[in-house]
Amino acid sequence: MQNDIVAEPTVAHRSNRKKKVVAATLAMVAIGGAAFAYWTAGGSGTGAADTGTTIDITVNQTSTVTDLAPGSGTQELSGTFTNTNAEPVYVAAVTAEVTSVKVGGVEVTDACAEDYLIGGTATVGQEVVTDDTWSGLNISMTNTGISQDACKDAQLVITYTAS
């Protein structure tokens, strides 16, 4: 049998092999570096955003006022809101005024409208949705000390404002 002798690599051979590994590694790094190279740049641009809006709400009177007479005292005014917005809306207060007085469907003089007094405070101070309530106002007919017959059987138009 023959002994196979395996020769140990020489120092020169090992050094040459090391150089080849280092060269191959450097080549891969160079190629890889080129693949990851990039340019940088600044820039600017614009975009847009819209805000929504609201639709006015309706102030409804739900209280019933009957038999007003000169000096007869006050009657409560109260009601609800109709809010057709998708979200609640903020209402600080509700105010009211008598804007028209009709007798038999015919508007009577401004002096008659001035005989009615709306008082109180309807502070809401919150976001409201449909059917939320308000209150705090009242109405009365003042006693002027002169004939107020022109206001008998009158129908008042009360205009409400939410703010």
URCORNOR-V232529 format. One record per residue. N is the residue number from 1. OMEGA is omega as a letter, one per 40 degrees, with the letter a starting at -180 (NA if undefined). NEAR is the number of other C-alpha atoms within 10 Angstrom. Layout:
[[N,OMEGA,NEAR] [N,OMEGA,NEAR]]
//
This chain:
[[1,a,3] [2,i,4] [3,i,5] [4,i,6] [5,i,6] [6,a,6] [7,i,6] [8,i,8] [9,i,9] [10,i,9] [11,a,9] [12,a,9] [13,i,11] [14,a,12] [15,i,11] [16,i,12] [17,i,12] [18,a,12] [19,i,12] [20,i,12] [21,i,11] [22,i,12] [23,i,12] [24,i,12] [25,i,12] [26,i,12] [27,i,12] [28,i,12] [29,a,12] [30,i,11] [31,i,11] [32,i,11] [33,i,11] [34,a,10] [35,a,9] [36,i,7] [37,i,7] [38,i,8] [39,i,4] [40,i,4] [41,i,5] [42,i,4] [43,i,4] [44,i,4] [45,i,4] [46,i,4] [47,a,4] [48,i,4] [49,i,4] [50,i,5] [51,i,4] [52,i,4] [53,i,7] [54,i,12] [55,i,10] [56,i,12] [57,i,18] [58,i,15] [59,a,23] [60,i,16] [61,i,18] [62,i,14] [63,i,13] [64,a,10] [65,a,15] [66,i,8] [67,i,11] [68,i,19] [69,i,18] [70,i,17] [71,a,12] [72,a,12] [73,a,13] [74,i,18] [75,a,18] [76,i,17] [77,i,21] [78,a,19] [79,a,18] [80,i,19] [81,i,20] [82,a,16] [83,i,20] [84,i,15] [85,i,14] [86,a,9] [87,i,11] [88,i,14] [89,a,17] [90,i,14] [91,i,16] [92,a,13] [93,i,17] [94,i,20] [95,a,18] [96,i,19] [97,i,17] [98,a,17] [99,i,13] [100,i,18] [101,a,23] [102,i,19] [103,a,14] [104,i,9] [105,a,9] [106,i,10] [107,i,15] [108,a,16] [109,i,13] [110,a,11] [111,i,12] [112,i,19] [113,a,21] [114,i,14] [115,a,17] [116,a,21] [117,i,14] [118,a,19] [119,i,17] [120,a,13] [121,i,14] [122,i,19] [123,i,17] [124,i,19] [125,i,12] [126,i,12] [127,a,12] [128,i,20] [129,i,19] [130,i,15] [131,i,13] [132,a,13] [133,i,17] [134,i,21] [135,i,20] [136,i,17] [137,i,20] [138,i,19] [139,i,21] [140,i,20] [141,a,23] [142,i,18] [143,a,15] [144,a,10] [145,i,8] [146,a,6] [147,i,9] [148,a,16] [149,a,9] [150,a,13] [151,i,23] [152,i,13] [153,a,14] [154,i,21] [155,a,16] [156,i,18] [157,i,13] [158,i,15] [159,a,14] [160,i,16] [161,i,13] [162,i,18] [163,NA,12]]
//
